Amino acid sequence: MIRLYTDSINIGYGENLVVKDLSVEFPNNKITTIIGANGSGKSTLLKAITRIISHQSGSVILDGKNILQENTKILAQKMAVLPQTQEGASGLTAGELVSYGRFPYQRGLGRLSKRDYQIIDWALEVTGTLDFKYRSVDTLSGGQRQRVWIAMALAQETDIIFLDEPTTYLDMAHQLEVLELLQQLNTEQGRTIVMVLHDLNQAARFADYLIALKDGKIVKAGNCEEVINQHVLREVFQIDAEIGRDPRTQKPICITYNLLRRNVNEKDTNIYFANVCVNF
């Protein structure tokens, strides 16, 4: 049974609907990646599913229950979220930041228990950041900081982890480092990963399931073969893409592409200048 899905959800800001009547399922114990152009509703959808923002109508169902009716701490024990912009870590050590992941389990005065400390060390170790435990987050590299934030999400001990563009601002090596870590968490621990990515080839390489959005609606949802193809990319991104095969994974990759509207503009420009010349 699918644990997490949306039912005819509408999300917007004021009267402007960004996501419209969207129903989608997120496969259990898989990596799902949401792709789409800027403004397509990717981050908005992620925020609504994790209750960071409200939705106007429809519902988000987790374990048979509407998330709006779920206790905040109970919900935080089921899903962790790593937003696109992380704030509030200045002055904290890596260990202190990761300890915030234990908030859903704290009672009374909020003191950390022996088990809490064990989970914090485990999260640091599995993300390869245990050596940074007593170092200030401010002194870490971009990839190191991102792994520490993921460690904080792991410290929540949730089955589902949401990440909004986890590779933004990272170089190629650090991007791969973060994505391989997420893949490891999925394959070795069965974590359900839901993330937003801009890089199509990274999405194809690491995702089991892809959701392609345009104007707040699903154009296509399915495996990499079903989503990373010329027809879908033309519809979603307005590009004419050449699709090949990754020699290492055998998954589809976007080799090169042309911007469709640029071709249209060039045609329109040529017609314009032809008319000008004729009229002149």
PAGU-715392 format. One record per atom (N, C-alpha, C): atom name; x, y, z. Coordinates in steps of 0.1 Angstrom, whole numbers. Layout:
N
site | x | y | z
CA | X | Y | Z
...
***
This chain:
280
site | x | y | z
N | 8 | -12 | 0
CA | 0 | 0 | 0
C | 9 | 13 | 0
N | 5 | 22 | -9
CA | 13 | 35 | -9
C | 10 | 43 | 4
N | 21 | 47 | 10
CA | 20 | 54 | 23
C | 17 | 69 | 20
N | 22 | 74 | 10
CA | 21 | 89 | 8
C | 16 | 92 | -6
N | 5 | 100 | -6
CA | 0 | 105 | -19
C | -8 | 118 | -17
N | -10 | 125 | -28
CA | -19 | 136 | -28
C | -32 | 133 | -35
N | -43 | 140 | -31
CA | -56 | 138 | -38
C | -61 | 151 | -42
N | -61 | 154 | -55
CA | -67 | 166 | -60
C | -63 | 179 | -53
N | -50 | 180 | -50
CA | -45 | 191 | -42
C | -43 | 204 | -51
N | -47 | 215 | -45
CA | -45 | 228 | -51
C | -37 | 237 | -41
N | -26 | 243 | -46
CA | -17 | 250 | -38
C | -15 | 264 | -45
N | -15 | 274 | -37
CA | -12 | 287 | -43
C | -9 | 298 | -33
N | -6 | 310 | -38
CA | -3 | 321 | -30
C | -13 | 332 | -33
N | -22 | 334 | -24
CA | -33 | 343 | -26
C | -43 | 337 | -36
N | -47 | 344 | -46
CA | -56 | 338 | -57
C | -48 | 331 | -68
N | -35 | 332 | -68
CA | -27 | 326 | -78
C | -24 | 311 | -75
N | -31 | 302 | -82
CA | -28 | 287 | -80
C | -15 | 283 | -87
N | -6 | 277 | -80
CA | 6 | 273 | -85
C | 6 | 258 | -89
N | -1 | 250 | -81
CA | -3 | 236 | -83
C | -18 | 233 | -84
N | -22 | 227 | -94
CA | -37 | 226 | -97
C | -42 | 212 | -98
N | -51 | 209 | -89
CA | -58 | 196 | -89
C | -49 | 184 | -92
N | -38 | 183 | -84
CA | -28 | 174 | -86
C | -30 | 162 | -77
N | -30 | 150 | -83
CA | -30 | 137 | -76
C | -18 | 129 | -80
N | -10 | 125 | -70
CA | 2 | 118 | -73
C | 6 | 109 | -61
N | 11 | 97 | -65
CA | 16 | 88 | -54
C | 31 | 88 | -54
N | 37 | 86 | -42
CA | 51 | 85 | -41
C | 55 | 71 | -36
N | 61 | 63 | -45
CA | 64 | 49 | -42
C | 72 | 47 | -29
N | 68 | 37 | -22
CA | 75 | 34 | -9
C | 89 | 29 | -12
N | 99 | 33 | -3
CA | 112 | 28 | -3
C | 119 | 30 | -17
N | 116 | 41 | -24
CA | 122 | 44 | -36
C | 127 | 58 | -36
N | 135 | 62 | -46
CA | 139 | 76 | -48
C | 130 | 82 | -59
N | 123 | 92 | -55
CA | 114 | 99 | -64
C | 120 | 113 | -66
N | 121 | 117 | -79
CA | 127 | 131 | -82
C | 116 | 138 | -90
N | 114 | 151 | -85
CA | 105 | 160 | -92
C | 113 | 169 | -101
N | 109 | 170 | -114
CA | 116 | 179 | -123
C | 106 | 188 | -130
N | 112 | 199 | -135
CA | 103 | 209 | -142
C | 110 | 222 | -143
N | 105 | 231 | -151
CA | 111 | 244 | -153
C | 109 | 253 | -141
N | 116 | 264 | -140
CA | 114 | 273 | -129
C | 99 | 278 | -129
N | 93 | 278 | -117
CA | 79 | 283 | -116
C | 69 | 272 | -119
N | 74 | 260 | -121
CA | 64 | 249 | -125
C | 57 | 243 | -112
N | 61 | 247 | -100
CA | 54 | 242 | -88
C | 62 | 231 | -80
N | 74 | 228 | -84
CA | 82 | 218 | -78
C | 83 | 220 | -63
N | 89 | 231 | -59
CA | 92 | 234 | -45
C | 79 | 237 | -38
N | 69 | 243 | -44
CA | 56 | 246 | -38
C | 50 | 232 | -34
N | 50 | 223 | -43
CA | 45 | 209 | -40
C | 52 | 203 | -28
N | 65 | 204 | -28
CA | 73 | 198 | -17
C | 69 | 204 | -4
N | 68 | 218 | -4
CA | 65 | 225 | 9
C | 51 | 221 | 14
N | 41 | 219 | 5
CA | 28 | 216 | 9
C | 27 | 202 | 15
N | 34 | 193 | 8
CA | 34 | 179 | 13
C | 40 | 178 | 27
N | 50 | 186 | 30
CA | 57 | 186 | 43
C | 51 | 196 | 53
N | 40 | 202 | 49
CA | 32 | 211 | 58
C | 40 | 224 | 61
N | 49 | 227 | 53
CA | 56 | 240 | 55
C | 47 | 252 | 51
N | 39 | 249 | 40
CA | 28 | 258 | 36
C | 15 | 251 | 35
N | 4 | 258 | 35
CA | -9 | 252 | 35
C | -13 | 251 | 20
N | -23 | 242 | 18
CA | -29 | 240 | 5
C | -43 | 244 | 5
N | -48 | 249 | -6
CA | -62 | 255 | -6
C | -73 | 244 | -5
N | -71 | 233 | -12
CA | -81 | 223 | -13
C | -74 | 210 | -16
N | -81 | 199 | -15
CA | -76 | 186 | -17
C | -69 | 181 | -4
N | -61 | 170 | -5
CA | -55 | 165 | 7
C | -42 | 158 | 4
N | -33 | 158 | 14
CA | -21 | 150 | 14
C | -23 | 139 | 25
N | -22 | 127 | 20
CA | -24 | 115 | 29
C | -11 | 108 | 32
N | -9 | 106 | 44
CA | 3 | 98 | 49
C | -2 | 87 | 59
N | 0 | 75 | 55
CA | -4 | 64 | 64
C | -19 | 64 | 66
N | -26 | 68 | 56
CA | -41 | 67 | 57
C | -47 | 79 | 64
N | -39 | 89 | 68
CA | -44 | 101 | 75
C | -40 | 114 | 69
N | -49 | 123 | 68
CA | -46 | 137 | 63
C | -36 | 143 | 72
N | -25 | 148 | 66
CA | -14 | 154 | 74
C | -18 | 166 | 82
N | -29 | 173 | 77
CA | -34 | 185 | 85
C | -40 | 181 | 98
N | -43 | 168 | 99
CA | -49 | 163 | 112
C | -39 | 156 | 121
N | -27 | 156 | 116
CA | -16 | 149 | 124
C | -9 | 158 | 134
N | -6 | 153 | 145
CA | 2 | 160 | 155
C | 16 | 164 | 149
N | 20 | 176 | 152
CA | 33 | 180 | 146
C | 45 | 171 | 149
N | 46 | 167 | 162
CA | 57 | 159 | 166
C | 56 | 145 | 159
N | 44 | 140 | 159
CA | 42 | 127 | 153
C | 46 | 127 | 138
N | 42 | 138 | 131
CA | 45 | 140 | 117
C | 60 | 141 | 115
N | 67 | 148 | 124
CA | 81 | 150 | 123
C | 89 | 137 | 126
N | 82 | 127 | 132
CA | 88 | 114 | 134
C | 86 | 105 | 122
N | 78 | 110 | 112
CA | 76 | 102 | 100
C | 83 | 108 | 88
N | 84 | 121 | 87
CA | 90 | 127 | 76
C | 100 | 138 | 80
N | 111 | 139 | 73
CA | 121 | 149 | 75
C | 122 | 157 | 63
N | 125 | 170 | 64
CA | 127 | 178 | 52
C | 139 | 187 | 52
N | 146 | 187 | 41
CA | 158 | 196 | 40
C | 154 | 206 | 30
N | 152 | 219 | 34
CA | 147 | 229 | 24
C | 159 | 234 | 15
N | 155 | 241 | 5
CA | 165 | 246 | -4
C | 175 | 255 | 2
N | 170 | 264 | 11
CA | 179 | 273 | 18
C | 179 | 270 | 33
N | 191 | 266 | 38
CA | 192 | 263 | 52
C | 197 | 275 | 60
N | 190 | 278 | 70
CA | 193 | 289 | 78
C | 194 | 285 | 93
N | 200 | 294 | 101
CA | 200 | 292 | 115
C | 211 | 283 | 121
N | 221 | 279 | 112
CA | 232 | 271 | 117
C | 245 | 279 | 121
N | 244 | 292 | 119
CA | 256 | 300 | 122
C | 260 | 299 | 137
N | 272 | 297 | 140
CA | 277 | 296 | 154
C | 275 | 282 | 160
N | 268 | 273 | 153
CA | 266 | 259 | 158
C | 277 | 250 | 154
N | 280 | 240 | 162
CA | 289 | 229 | 157
C | 281 | 219 | 149
N | 287 | 211 | 142
CA | 280 | 201 | 134
C | 271 | 192 | 144
N | 277 | 188 | 155
CA | 270 | 180 | 164
C | 257 | 187 | 170
N | 259 | 200 | 173
CA | 247 | 207 | 178
C | 236 | 208 | 168
N | 240 | 210 | 155
CA | 230 | 211 | 144
C | 223 | 198 | 143
N | 230 | 187 | 143
CA | 224 | 174 | 141
C | 215 | 171 | 153
N | 218 | 176 | 165
CA | 210 | 173 | 176
C | 196 | 179 | 175
N | 194 | 189 | 166
CA | 181 | 194 | 164
C | 171 | 184 | 158
N | 177 | 174 | 152
CA | 169 | 164 | 146
C | 162 | 155 | 156
N | 166 | 156 | 169
CA | 160 | 148 | 180
C | 148 | 155 | 186
N | 145 | 167 | 181
CA | 134 | 175 | 187
C | 121 | 167 | 188
N | 117 | 160 | 178
CA | 104 | 153 | 178
C | 103 | 143 | 189
N | 114 | 139 | 195
CA | 114 | 128 | 205
C | 116 | 134 | 219
N | 119 | 147 | 221
CA | 122 | 152 | 234
C | 109 | 155 | 242
N | 110 | 154 | 255
CA | 99 | 156 | 264
C | 104 | 165 | 275
N | 95 | 170 | 282
CA | 98 | 178 | 294
C | 107 | 189 | 291
N | 119 | 190 | 298
CA | 128 | 201 | 296
C | 136 | 200 | 283
N | 134 | 190 | 275
CA | 140 | 189 | 262
C | 155 | 184 | 263
N | 159 | 178 | 274
CA | 172 | 173 | 275
C | 175 | 161 | 266
N | 187 | 160 | 261
CA | 190 | 148 | 252
C | 193 | 136 | 261
N | 187 | 125 | 257
CA | 190 | 112 | 264
C | 202 | 105 | 259
N | 205 | 94 | 265
CA | 217 | 86 | 260
C | 214 | 81 | 246
N | 202 | 77 | 244
CA | 198 | 72 | 230
C | 199 | 84 | 220
N | 195 | 96 | 224
CA | 196 | 107 | 215
C | 210 | 109 | 210
N | 220 | 109 | 220
CA | 234 | 110 | 216
C | 239 | 99 | 207
N | 234 | 87 | 210
CA | 238 | 75 | 201
C | 233 | 78 | 187
N | 220 | 83 | 185
CA | 215 | 85 | 172
C | 222 | 96 | 165
N | 226 | 107 | 173
CA | 234 | 118 | 167
C | 247 | 113 | 161
N | 254 | 105 | 169
CA | 267 | 100 | 165
C | 265 | 91 | 153
N | 254 | 83 | 153
CA | 252 | 74 | 142
C | 249 | 82 | 129
N | 241 | 92 | 130
CA | 238 | 101 | 118
C | 251 | 107 | 113
N | 259 | 112 | 122
CA | 272 | 118 | 118
C | 281 | 108 | 111
N | 281 | 96 | 116
CA | 290 | 85 | 111
C | 285 | 81 | 97
N | 272 | 78 | 96
CA | 267 | 73 | 83
C | 268 | 83 | 72
N | 269 | 96 | 75
CA | 271 | 107 | 65
C | 285 | 111 | 64
N | 294 | 104 | 71
CA | 308 | 107 | 70
C | 312 | 120 | 75
N | 305 | 125 | 86
CA | 308 | 138 | 92
C | 311 | 137 | 106
N | 314 | 125 | 111
CA | 316 | 124 | 126
C | 329 | 132 | 130
N | 339 | 133 | 121
CA | 351 | 141 | 124
C | 348 | 155 | 125
N | 336 | 160 | 121
CA | 333 | 174 | 121
C | 324 | 177 | 133
N | 322 | 168 | 142
CA | 312 | 169 | 153
C | 314 | 182 | 161
N | 326 | 185 | 164
CA | 329 | 197 | 173
C | 334 | 209 | 165
N | 333 | 208 | 152
CA | 337 | 219 | 143
C | 325 | 228 | 140
N | 327 | 241 | 139
CA | 317 | 250 | 135
C | 312 | 247 | 121
N | 299 | 247 | 119
CA | 293 | 245 | 106
C | 298 | 256 | 96
N | 301 | 268 | 101
CA | 306 | 279 | 93
C | 319 | 276 | 86
N | 327 | 267 | 92
CA | 341 | 264 | 87
C | 341 | 253 | 77
N | 329 | 246 | 75
CA | 329 | 234 | 66
C | 327 | 239 | 51
N | 331 | 230 | 42
CA | 329 | 232 | 28
C | 314 | 230 | 25
N | 310 | 234 | 13
CA | 296 | 233 | 9
C | 291 | 218 | 9
N | 299 | 209 | 5
CA | 295 | 195 | 5
C | 295 | 189 | 19
N | 304 | 194 | 27
CA | 304 | 189 | 41
C | 292 | 195 | 49
N | 289 | 207 | 47
CA | 277 | 213 | 53
C | 264 | 206 | 49
N | 263 | 203 | 36
CA | 251 | 196 | 31
C | 250 | 182 | 37
N | 261 | 175 | 39
CA | 260 | 162 | 45
C | 256 | 163 | 60
N | 261 | 174 | 67
CA | 257 | 176 | 81
C | 242 | 179 | 82
N | 237 | 187 | 73
CA | 222 | 189 | 72
C | 214 | 176 | 70
N | 220 | 168 | 61
CA | 213 | 155 | 59
C | 214 | 146 | 71
N | 225 | 147 | 78
CA | 227 | 140 | 91
C | 216 | 144 | 101
N | 213 | 157 | 101
CA | 202 | 162 | 110
C | 189 | 156 | 106
N | 186 | 155 | 93
CA | 174 | 148 | 88
C | 174 | 134 | 92
N | 185 | 127 | 92
CA | 186 | 113 | 95
C | 184 | 111 | 110
N | 188 | 121 | 118
CA | 187 | 120 | 133
C | 172 | 120 | 137
N | 163 | 124 | 128
CA | 149 | 124 | 131
C | 143 | 110 | 130
N | 151 | 100 | 125
CA | 147 | 86 | 123
C | 134 | 85 | 116
N | 133 | 92 | 105
CA | 121 | 91 | 97
C | 123 | 81 | 85
N | 112 | 75 | 81
CA | 113 | 67 | 69
C | 113 | 74 | 56
N | 108 | 87 | 56
CA | 107 | 95 | 44
C | 115 | 108 | 46
N | 124 | 111 | 36
CA | 132 | 123 | 36
C | 129 | 131 | 24
N | 126 | 144 | 25
CA | 123 | 153 | 14
C | 135 | 163 | 13
N | 140 | 165 | 1
CA | 151 | 175 | -1
C | 147 | 183 | -13
N | 149 | 196 | -11
CA | 146 | 206 | -22
C | 159 | 211 | -28
N | 162 | 206 | -40
CA | 175 | 209 | -47
C | 187 | 208 | -38
N | 190 | 196 | -33
CA | 201 | 193 | -24
C | 215 | 196 | -30
N | 216 | 197 | -43
CA | 229 | 199 | -49
C | 232 | 213 | -53
N | 222 | 222 | -51
CA | 224 | 236 | -55
C | 237 | 242 | -48
N | 244 | 249 | -56
CA | 256 | 257 | -52
C | 268 | 247 | -49
N | 267 | 235 | -52
CA | 278 | 225 | -50
C | 285 | 222 | -63
N | 298 | 220 | -62
CA | 305 | 216 | -74
C | 302 | 202 | -78
N | 307 | 197 | -89
CA | 303 | 184 | -95
C | 306 | 173 | -85
N | 318 | 173 | -79
CA | 322 | 163 | -70
C | 313 | 162 | -57
N | 310 | 174 | -52
CA | 302 | 174 | -40
C | 287 | 171 | -43
N | 283 | 174 | -55
CA | 269 | 170 | -60
C | 268 | 155 | -60
N | 278 | 148 | -66
CA | 278 | 134 | -66
C | 279 | 128 | -53
N | 287 | 134 | -44
CA | 289 | 129 | -30
C | 275 | 129 | -23
N | 267 | 139 | -24
CA | 255 | 140 | -18
C | 245 | 130 | -23
N | 244 | 129 | -37
CA | 235 | 120 | -43
C | 238 | 106 | -41
N | 251 | 102 | -40
CA | 254 | 89 | -37
C | 251 | 85 | -23
N | 252 | 95 | -14
CA | 248 | 93 | 0
C | 233 | 90 | 1
N | 225 | 97 | -6
CA | 211 | 95 | -6
C | 207 | 82 | -12
N | 214 | 78 | -23
CA | 212 | 65 | -29
C | 215 | 54 | -19
N | 226 | 56 | -12
CA | 230 | 46 | -1
C | 220 | 44 | 10
N | 214 | 56 | 14
CA | 204 | 55 | 24
C | 192 | 48 | 20
N | 189 | 49 | 7
CA | 177 | 43 | 1
C | 180 | 27 | 0
N | 191 | 24 | -6
CA | 193 | 9 | -9
C | 197 | 2 | 4
N | 204 | 8 | 13
CA | 208 | 0 | 25
C | 198 | 1 | 37
N | 191 | 12 | 37
CA | 182 | 14 | 49
C | 167 | 15 | 45
N | 165 | 14 | 32
CA | 151 | 15 | 27
C | 144 | 28 | 29
N | 152 | 39 | 30
CA | 145 | 52 | 32
C | 138 | 56 | 19
N | 126 | 62 | 20
CA | 120 | 68 | 9
C | 125 | 82 | 7
N | 130 | 85 | -5
CA | 136 | 98 | -7
C | 128 | 105 | -18
N | 124 | 117 | -15
CA | 117 | 126 | -24
C | 124 | 139 | -26
N | 129 | 142 | -38
CA | 137 | 154 | -40
C | 134 | 161 | -53
N | 137 | 174 | -52
CA | 136 | 182 | -64
C | 151 | 184 | -70
N | 152 | 182 | -83
CA | 165 | 184 | -89
C | 163 | 191 | -102
N | 173 | 199 | -106
CA | 173 | 206 | -119
C | 181 | 199 | -129
N | 191 | 191 | -126
CA | 199 | 184 | -135
C | 192 | 171 | -140
N | 189 | 171 | -153
CA | 181 | 160 | -158
C | 189 | 147 | -157
N | 202 | 148 | -160
CA | 210 | 135 | -160
C | 212 | 130 | -146
N | 213 | 139 | -136
CA | 214 | 134 | -123
C | 200 | 128 | -118
N | 190 | 134 | -123
CA | 176 | 128 | -120
C | 175 | 114 | -125
N | 179 | 113 | -138
CA | 178 | 100 | -145
C | 187 | 89 | -138
N | 199 | 94 | -134
CA | 208 | 84 | -128
C | 204 | 79 | -115
N | 199 | 88 | -106
CA | 196 | 84 | -92
C | 182 | 81 | -89
N | 172 | 84 | -97
CA | 158 | 83 | -94
C | 153 | 69 | -99
N | 144 | 64 | -91
CA | 136 | 52 | -95
C | 123 | 56 | -101
N | 118 | 68 | -97
CA | 106 | 73 | -102
C | 107 | 88 | -104
N | 101 | 93 | -115
CA | 103 | 107 | -118
C | 89 | 113 | -120
N | 87 | 126 | -116
CA | 75 | 133 | -118
C | 79 | 146 | -125
N | 73 | 148 | -137
CA | 76 | 160 | -145
C | 64 | 169 | -144
N | 67 | 181 | -139
CA | 57 | 191 | -138
C | 58 | 203 | -148
N | 46 | 208 | -152
CA | 46 | 220 | -160
C | 33 | 228 | -155
N | 35 | 240 | -152
CA | 24 | 249 | -148
C | 15 | 243 | -137
N | 22 | 236 | -128
CA | 15 | 230 | -116
C | 7 | 217 | -119
N | 10 | 211 | -131
CA | 3 | 199 | -134
C | 13 | 189 | -139
N | 10 | 176 | -137
CA | 19 | 165 | -141
C | 18 | 163 | -156
N | 29 | 164 | -163
CA | 30 | 160 | -177
C | 32 | 145 | -178
N | 41 | 140 | -170
CA | 44 | 126 | -170
C | 50 | 121 | -157
N | 46 | 110 | -152
CA | 52 | 104 | -140
C | 54 | 89 | -144
N | 66 | 85 | -140
CA | 70 | 71 | -143
C | 85 | 69 | -141
N | 90 | 58 | -147
CA | 104 | 55 | -145
C | 112 | 64 | -155
N | 125 | 63 | -155
CA | 134 | 71 | -163
C | 131 | 70 | -178
N | 128 | 58 | -182
CA | 125 | 56 | -196
C | 113 | 63 | -201
N | 103 | 64 | -192
CA | 90 | 70 | -195
C | 91 | 85 | -195
N | 100 | 91 | -187
CA | 100 | 105 | -185
C | 112 | 112 | -192
N | 123 | 106 | -192
CA | 135 | 113 | -199
C | 135 | 109 | -214
N | 126 | 115 | -221
CA | 126 | 113 | -236
C | 122 | 126 | -243
N | 124 | 126 | -256
CA | 122 | 138 | -264
C | 108 | 145 | -262
N | 98 | 136 | -262
CA | 84 | 142 | -262
C | 82 | 149 | -248
N | 85 | 142 | -237
CA | 83 | 148 | -224
C | 91 | 161 | -222
N | 104 | 160 | -226
CA | 113 | 172 | -224
C | 108 | 184 | -232
N | 103 | 181 | -244
CA | 98 | 191 | -253
C | 86 | 198 | -246
N | 78 | 190 | -240
CA | 66 | 196 | -234
C | 69 | 203 | -221
N | 78 | 198 | -213
CA | 81 | 204 | -200
C | 90 | 215 | -200
N | 101 | 214 | -209
CA | 111 | 224 | -209
C | 112 | 232 | -221
N | 104 | 229 | -231
CA | 105 | 236 | -244
C | 119 | 235 | -250
N | 124 | 222 | -250
CA | 137 | 220 | -256
C | 136 | 208 | -266
N | 144 | 208 | -276
CA | 145 | 197 | -285
C | 158 | 189 | -281
N | 156 | 178 | -274
CA | 167 | 171 | -268
C | 172 | 159 | -276
N | 185 | 156 | -276
CA | 190 | 144 | -281
C | 192 | 135 | -269
N | 186 | 123 | -269
CA | 187 | 114 | -258
C | 196 | 102 | -261
N | 205 | 99 | -253
CA | 214 | 88 | -255
C | 214 | 79 | -242
N | 224 | 71 | -241
CA | 225 | 61 | -230
C | 238 | 64 | -222
N | 236 | 64 | -209
CA | 248 | 65 | -200
C | 255 | 51 | -201
N | 268 | 51 | -205
CA | 275 | 39 | -207
C | 277 | 31 | -194
N | 276 | 38 | -182
CA | 278 | 31 | -170
C | 265 | 26 | -163
N | 254 | 33 | -165
CA | 242 | 29 | -159
C | 232 | 24 | -168
N | 234 | 27 | -181
CA | 225 | 23 | -192
C | 211 | 31 | -191
N | 211 | 41 | -183
CA | 199 | 49 | -182
C | 199 | 60 | -192
N | 188 | 66 | -196
CA | 188 | 77 | -206
C | 195 | 89 | -201
N | 202 | 96 | -210
CA | 208 | 109 | -206
C | 205 | 119 | -217
N | 205 | 131 | -214
CA | 203 | 142 | -223
C | 217 | 146 | -228
N | 220 | 143 | -241
CA | 233 | 146 | -246
C | 235 | 161 | -250
N | 225 | 166 | -257
CA | 225 | 180 | -260
C | 211 | 184 | -264
N | 208 | 197 | -265
CA | 195 | 202 | -268
C | 195 | 216 | -274
N | 184 | 219 | -281
CA | 182 | 232 | -286
C | 170 | 238 | -279
N | 169 | 251 | -278
CA | 158 | 258 | -272
C | 147 | 260 | -283
N | 136 | 254 | -281
CA | 125 | 254 | -292
C | 121 | 269 | -294
N | 118 | 277 | -284
CA | 113 | 290 | -287
C | 123 | 299 | -293
N | 136 | 295 | -292
CA | 147 | 303 | -299
C | 145 | 301 | -314
N | 143 | 289 | -317
CA | 141 | 286 | -332
C | 129 | 294 | -337
N | 118 | 294 | -329
CA | 106 | 302 | -333
C | 109 | 316 | -334
N | 117 | 322 | -324
CA | 120 | 336 | -325
C | 129 | 339 | -337
N | 139 | 330 | -339
CA | 147 | 332 | -351
C | 139 | 333 | -364
N | 129 | 324 | -365
CA | 121 | 324 | -377
C | 113 | 336 | -378
N | 107 | 341 | -366
CA | 99 | 353 | -366
C | 108 | 365 | -369
N | 121 | 365 | -364
CA | 130 | 376 | -367
C | 133 | 376 | -382
N | 135 | 365 | -388
CA | 138 | 364 | -402
C | 127 | 370 | -411
N | 114 | 366 | -407
CA | 103 | 371 | -414
C | 101 | 386 | -412
N | 105 | 391 | -400
CA | 104 | 405 | -397
C | 113 | 413 | -407
N | 126 | 408 | -407
CA | 136 | 415 | -415
C | 133 | 414 | -430
N | 127 | 402 | -434
CA | 123 | 401 | -448
C | 112 | 411 | -452
N | 103 | 413 | -443
CA | 92 | 422 | -445
C | 97 | 437 | -445
N | 107 | 440 | -436
CA | 112 | 453 | -436
C | 119 | 456 | -449
N | 127 | 446 | -454
CA | 134 | 448 | -467
C | 125 | 450 | -479
N | 114 | 442 | -479
CA | 104 | 443 | -489
C | 98 | 457 | -489
N | 93 | 461 | -477
CA | 87 | 473 | -475
C | 96 | 485 | -479
N | 108 | 484 | -475
CA | 118 | 494 | -478
C | 120 | 496 | -493
***
